[in-house]
Amino acid sequence: MGELGRLLAYDATRDWLPTVPREVQSPMGTAVVESVDPLEPIMIVPILRAGLVLAEFMTSIFPITRTFHLGMARDETTLQPSVYLNKLPERFPKGCHILLVDPMLATGGTVAAAVDLLKERGAEISQIRIIAAVAAPPAIKKLNERFPGICVYTGALDQIVNEKGFIVPGLGDAGDRSYGT
């Protein structure tokens, strides 16, 4: 899951982050290369707890990141999300880049509520990219309707969400699978 997160983060940011030229010394000489601007803030927001596993290796590909934890739980009866931990900043810096990490996008309720929280704290849709291991059409539809232009990067798109709000075949509960609980 961690390696998938790193690959998806690379794909999500390869044409999105600002770059600066810099010199790199090789054994054969000096080369001028484009590098991610270390002064531009990259924020990683994993939705706990499974989001931690998907975000685990993302920091290895960026020069500087900050991680803000967002704990959300979905009521298994109503399928409505609730926040149990919010460590988001009061305001996101203007121009920052935010990777919102949620492994399973089934109905889209949790990730949509998370995007609403980011927007309440000053983030614009153009500053947010969503990274998921598996997504389903209801979540993608909800995100596109509520947040036109938002970008979602996923490892797989499964077609079915069952009556309990789980993706089929999906992975089951990503947090339970990741932590063996």
N, C-alpha and C positions, 0 to 999 in steps of 0.2 A: 504494500500500500504506500509506503514511504517513497519507494523508487517511482511508482506511478505518479505520485504527487510532484516529484521533481521534474519528470518528463512533461507533465501537463503545465507546470509553472513555466518551464522554458518555452513551450509552444504558445502559451497565453501572453507572454511578454516579449517575444522576439522582435516584434515590430511596433511595440507600444512604449517602451521605456526610452527616455532620452539618452543619447550617447555623447561622449566627448572623445576627441583624439588624444592618444597618449603614446609615448614611446616605450617600446619593450626591447630590452637588450637580449639578443640571442648569441650563441657562440660565434656566429658568422657576421654579426653586425646589428645595427639598430633598425627596427621596423616601427612604422607609425600604424597603430591599429585603432579601431573604434571600440570603446569600452563603455559599459553602463556608467552613467554619471553618478559618482559616489555621493554627490550632494543632494540628489533627488530622493526624497523619502519613499521607501517601499514598505507598505504595511501588510502584514499577514494576519487575517482574522479567521482562525479556525473555530468552527462551531463545535463545542465540546459534546461529547468526548471523542468521538470517532474522527473529528476533524484534525485532532492533534496528530494522529498517525499519518494521515494523508499529507499534512504540512511538515512532517518531521525532517525531511531532507531539503526542503525548499531554500533554506537559508544558505546552503552550500553553493548556490549558483548566483547569488546576489552579493554585491559588496557590503551593503548595509541594509538591515531590515529592522523593523520593530514588530513584535507580535502582541496582539490584543485579543484576549480570550473572551468568548461569548458562549455562555452556557444556556442551551435551549433544550427543552424536553417537549415531546409531542404527547398529548393526552391520547391514549390508545382507543378511547371510545369516540371522542369528538374529532380527533385528528388535528386539533388546534394546538399551536405551539405556545409555550410560555417561557419566559426568561427567568432563570434561576441565578445567573451570574453575568454581570455586565462590566467588563473591564475596558470598554471602549474609551477613547479620549473624549473630553468635553466637546472638542471641535477637531475634525481632521484638517491638517494643513492644506491650504490651497495648492492644487497641483500635485498632491501626493498620488500614489498608485496603490490601490487596495486589492489584494487577492483574498476573496471570501471563499473559505474552504469548507465544503460540506460533502462528505463522501456519497450520500445517497439522496438524489432529488426525485422523490416519488410523486407526491401531490403538489409539491412546491410551496406548501404553507410555511414551513420553517425557514427556508431560504428567502422567501419573499418578506417575511417578518424581519429577518436579519437585514435585508436591503433597506427596509423602512427605517430601521435603527441607524444604519450608516448615513442615510439621507438626513435624518433628524439631527445628526452631528456634523452636518455640513458637506458631506460627500455628494458628488454629482455622479450620475450614471456613467459618464465617460471615464470616471476615475476607478470604476469597479470592474473586476473580472471575476467570474465565479468558476471555481475548480471543483469537479466532482468525479468520483470513480465511476458511478453508474447513474444515469438519468432516465426518466420516462417521459413520454409525451405530455401527460397532464402538467408536470412541473415546467417543462419548456413553454407550453402554451400560457400558463399563468404568468411566468416571468416576462414573456414577450408582450402580453396584454397590459400588465401593470407597469413595466419598465421598458418601453420601446428602445431598442438599440443596445440593451445590455448583452454582454458577451458571456457565453457559457462554454467551458472546455471540459469535456468528459471522456473517460476511457471507453465507455460503452453506452449504447442507447437500447434499453430493453423496452418492449412495447406494452407490457401489461402491468397495471397496478391493481392488486386484489382489493376485496372489500375491507380489509384491515389496514389498507394504505401502504402495503409493502410491494416492492418491485418484484416481478416474477419473470425470469428466474432470479435476477438480482443476486444479492449476497446474504440475505437475511439481515439481522441487525448488525450494522458495521462495527459499532462499539463493542457489542458482545463478542463478535468474531475476532476483533483485534486484540481484546484484552482477556479473552477466554472466560468471560463471566456470563 
